[in-house]
């Protein structure tokens, strides 16, 4: 187990270094950062003054050294739009984004696991048809369209929930449903397929032949093996939900990182965009590491095969 954890930790460190290098060069491959960040009607003198103030006039290797040194200390410069340290602004928005993503993930898991198990244990039934239908709809309906429909019906027509903002539990319901509907469909199909596959295993048929209760077989044998597959995808999907919350947070005016990305891009706030990109990538790397650890704890074979 120790060797497995060490190898995964080293992989995460190498991947994070690669992310830092990639963010640095991608920004500069798009052209002169100073011209991209300044207004189109800015004079050459103002652009040059801005270039010197931001350090873009220095040789590339000097810029890279200063960038990596700042990244190691969490210093990505000051936001041009908010006039505050970029990473501090990102950290301040994290609780709102995490709250939304966790609520969406909880919504997806609470409904997908029972639906997938029922559909997988009763193939061809009406429950199985419902399970497959929800899985298909969840993965085909755009979340921004669903968000607008939820607002029209539940906020405007019925007035059950607020239209926008972050003010208590009621304001969390609609954006969580809109963000969690895609993983709901994905998890439902995954659980159903896993249950169908596991039910055909020899040890499951042996358990039935011994006269064990179906509830015991489901909890002790089938669901435990389904959890191995589910855990491997939940962590990755949670990272995608954090990054894919841009549209949802913008539609519901949710004060999280996704909405900040939209504002930073529109304001050409280079330091803030860079800080968000690095922080988001680092968070996804951390989630993948935690997923690998959880995967190894659930399935001991993983520890010894690596």
N, C-alpha and C positions, 0 to 999 in steps of 0.2 A: 504493500500500500504506500509506503514511504517513497519508494522509487517511482511509482505511478504519479503521486502528487508532485514530486520534484520535476518530472518530465513535463507535466502539464503546466507547471508554474514557469518553467523556462520557455516553453512555447508561447505563453501569454506575454512574457517580457519581450521576446523577440518580435512578436506580432505588434505590440504597442510601439516599439521603436520604429518598425516599418510604417505604422500609421503616422507617426510624427514626421518622418521623412517624406511620406507621400503627400501629406497636407501642405508641407512647405513648398514642394516643387510644383504641385498642381496649381496653387495660387499664382505662382510666378510664370507658369507656362501659358496662362491665359493672356499674357501681355504685361505691360507696365502697370504694376499695382497702383502707382500714384495717379495715373490717368484714369484708371478704372474707378477709383474711389472719389476723385474730385468731380465736381459738376462739369457738364460738357462745355459750358461757357466760361470755365476758369481760364485765366490768362496763363501763358507759359511761365511767367515769373512766380505766380501762386503755386503752380504745379511743382516747380523746382523747389520752392521753399517747403512745400509739404513733403516732397521726396526726401529732402535732407532731414526734416524733423522726424520722419518715420524710419530713417536709416536705410532707405531703398537705394541711396546713392553709393553705399559701400559695396565692395566686391562680394560676389555671391557666397564665397566660403566664409566671409566675416558675418554676413547676414545669417547664414546657417548656424554658425557657432553661437551667435547671440540668441537665435531662436531656440536652439536646444537647451542652452543655459537657462533661459527663461522658462521653458517648458518643464524642466526638472524642478523648478521652484513654484510652478503654477502661475507664472507671470506671462501673460499673453498680451500685455499692453493695456491701454485704456480705450474704452469704447468711444468711438467718435460721436455717436448719437446720444448716449446717456452720460458721457463725461465721467465715467467711473471705471475701476478695474474690470476688465472683461470677464475674468473667471469668477469674480465675486458676484457679478450679475447672473451668471449661469447657475452658480450654486444656490442663489436665492430663488430661482425658478424651479429647482429640482423637486421640492416637496409637492408642488401642484401637479407636475407631470407624473411623478410616481403615484400620487393618489389616484389620478385618472387611469393610468395604465394598470395598477393593481385592481381597481374596481372592475375594469373591463376584463382582465384576466379571470377574476373571480366569477364574473357573470358567464364567461365562456366555459369555464370548468364545471360550474354547478349544473349547467344544462347539458353540456356535451357528453359528460361521462355516463349519466343515466341513459340518455338517448342512445349512445353508442352501444352500451351493454345490452339494452333491450332489443335494439335492432340486430345485434350480432347473435344473440341467443334465440331469436325468433325470426330467422330469415324467411322472407316471402310473406310475412304477415303485414297487417296494416301498420303496425308499429315500425316495422322495417322500412316500409314505404315512406312513412313520416320522417324517419331518421335520414334516409337518403335524400329526401326532398329538402330538409333543413340544411343538410350538408352542402347540397348543390346551390341553394339560394344564398347561403352564407358566403360562399366563395365566388359568387358571380355579381352580387349587388354591390356597386361602389359605395364606400362608406360615406363619402360626402353627400351623395344623393339620399342615402338613408337618413343622414343627419338632418337634411332639409325637410324630409317628409315627417320625421319625428317632431320637428319644431312646428310645422304647419298643423299637425293633428293634435299633439298633446300639449303644446304651448299656446298656439293661437286659437284653435277651435275649443279644446276642452279646458284650457288654462290650469292644467294639473301641475306643470313644472315651469320653472323660469326659462326664458328664452336664451339668456346668456349670463355669463359671470360665474364666479365661484363664491357661493353664499350658502353653505350648509349642504346637507345630504340631498335635498330635492334637486339642487342644481347639478349634482353629479350623475343622476340617473340617466338622462338622455345621452350625454356625451359618452358615458361608459357603454351603453348599449350600442351606439353607433361605432365605437372603436372596437368593441369586443365581438361584433357579429361575424366578422371574417374569421377570427380564430375559433369561434364557436362552430362554424361549418367545417373548418379544417380538423379540429379535435374530434368532432362527431364522426367524421368519415374514418379518421385514424383509429379511434377506439373500436368502431364497428368492424373494420378490416382485421384488426388484431384479435378481436374476440372470435371471429370466424376462423381465423388461422389456428388459434390455440385450441379451439374446441375439437379440431381434427387430430390433435396430438394423442399418442398412445397412452400417456399417463392420465389424460382426461377421461378417455374411454375406460381405463382401468378403474378410476375413481367412481365412475357411474356404475360399473359392474359390481363394485363392492357395496353398493347401496347407500353411498354417502348422500346426504341431503344436497339439493341443488344450490341452496344458499351457501352451504359450506364450501362447495366446489367453486362457486363464483368468487367468494371472498378470499379463500386460501390459495387457490390455484390460478384461476383465470385472471382475476383483477390484479394480482401481484405481478404477473407477467405482462399484463397490459400496461401497468405503471412504469415498467422499464422503458417501453417504447414511448410512453407519454412524456416522461421526464426529459427524454432526449430532445424533444421538440418544444417543450414549454419554455425553456430558457431562451432558446433561439427566437421563438415567436414573441416573447416578451420584449426582447431587444428590438425587433421589428416594430412592435407596437409603440415603443418610445420614439423611434424615428418616424413612424408613420402617423404620428398624432398632429402633424402640422396642419392638415386640413381641418381636423376636428376641433383643435384648439382655436383656430382662426374663426371657424363658423360660430362656435359657442362663446367666443371671447374668453377662453380659458387662459389664465395667466401662467402658462408653462413655457417650457423650452421651445416647443413646436411653434407657438405664436411668436416667440422672440426671434426664431430663425427667419420667419417671414418679414418681420419688422427690420431685422438686421440687413437682409438682402436688399430690401427696398431702399434702405438708408445708405447702402454701400458701406456698411460698417465692417471693414475688413478684420480688425482685431477681434470683434465679437463673433463673427462667423467662424473664424479660425479657432477660437476658444470652444465654441459649441461643437464644432466638428471633432476636435480632439477629445473633449469630455464625453461626447456621445459614443465615439469609438471605444474609448477606454471602458465605459460602462458596459458595452456589449462584450468586450473581451472578458471583463470580470464575470458577467453572467454566464458566458460559455465555460469559464473555469469552474464556477460553482455547479453548473450543470454536469460537467464531467465528474466532479467529486460526488454529487448526489447519485449519478449513474453507477459509479463504482460501489457506493454504499448499498445500493439496492441489488446490484448484480455482482457478487464477489468474483465471478469469472473474469470481469474486466480488469481487475487489479493484477491478476497473474498472467494475463495475456499480453500486457504491456510492460 
